[in-house]
Amino acid sequence: MKRIKLLFIFLSCVIVSSCIPHKDTIYLQNKENSINDTIPNNLLEIQKPYRVQVNDILNVRVKALDQETVSILNPTGEGSLNASSAERAFFDGFTVDVHGNIRIPTLGYMNVLGFTTEEIEKNIEKKLLEEQFKETANIFVTVKLAGLRYTASGEVGSPGSQVLFTERVNIFEAIANVGEIPVTGNKKNVKIIRQYPQGQKIHSLDLTDVNVMKSPYYYIQPNDIIYVEPLKQKSLGTGETAVSSITTIASIISLLSTSILLYSRL
């Protein structure tokens, strides 16, 4: 009987260490002021202009008073009608090669690496006016990223790649599109693997802190990889909550008690 009591005490300690604290499951907590738990509404969201990288796909459109004169610069829309939006963007868009160039009809190669879409628009318009058109043609150029592609892995609902056709996506929206982070996912240390001209870098975000909205990595960028690591409680296999842990350990105690009782009778 004494052994069972000691075993119960030991397993009770395991319950405490294996349960996931409630505060680790809540997003956007105000951690700076524990007395006033009102989330401030004047947080500044930081989003730097995105600069084009290798393998990005750009959607370029040119308009003019006489649209036929610029028809060669615009996609013809050929291909399978059953193609998805992402597939059409791939075939109709201009892919940035390893040298940072795109090849535009009649204009040839243009370097776009490290430029914003607004800067690329101005560069294309300037080149068209210098080489092919006059000011009276009223050339109008638009350049957009052909979808924002990213990959999410680890402790998320549906790991995999996604393409969102929008120019601005924050980390919460990105995760929502691949499934919520389960209780066993570490919301306090979400990794963002981001591509730079010099290589890749890893950044960390604490999604349980409201100040995450101040982070320069709050908004994801094309080709980002989001990784949510599992909590150590998952590897213990004792349950995600106190109830499930107690149920599991109660079963273990019952089994061990039966074993000890049988052993004592021998």
CORNORGI-V609934 format. One line per field, one symbol per residue. phi: phi as a letter, one per 30 degrees, with the letter a starting at -180 (. if undefined). psi: psi as a letter, one per 40 degrees, with the letter a starting at -180 (. if undefined). burial: + if it has 24 or more other ideal C-beta (glycine too) atoms within 12 Angstrom, else -. Layout:
phi: ???
psi: ???
burial: ???
This chain:
phi: .dddddddddddddeddcddedddccdhddcdbddccdddccdcdcbdedcecdidccccbbbaecdddcdddcedidjddddddddddddddcddddcicbcceicidbdbdicdddddedddddddddcbbceddhdbcbbbddjccbbbbidbebelcbbccacbbcdddddddcjdddedcdddbdcccccbedkcbcbcbcddcdddddddcdcdbeidccbcddddddddickdbddddddddddddddddddddddddd
psi: dddddddddddddddddeihiddeehifigedhedhehhiefhhhhhihhhhiieihhhhhhiidgddeeddeiieeiaheeiiddddddddihhhaeeeiihhhddahhheheiiddddddddddddddddiideefhhhhhihgihhihhiagidgiaiihhgiehhiddddddeeiihideigeeghhhhihideaiihiihheehdedeeieedhiiheihhhhiiidddddfeididdddddddddddddddddddddde.
burial: ----------+--++--+++---++-+++--------------------+++++++++++++-+-----+--+++------------+++-+++++----++-+--+--+-++-+-+--++-+++-++----+-----+-+-++++++++++++++-----+++----++++-++-++--+++++++++++++++-------++++++++-++-+-++++++++++++-++-+----+++-+--+--++--++-------------
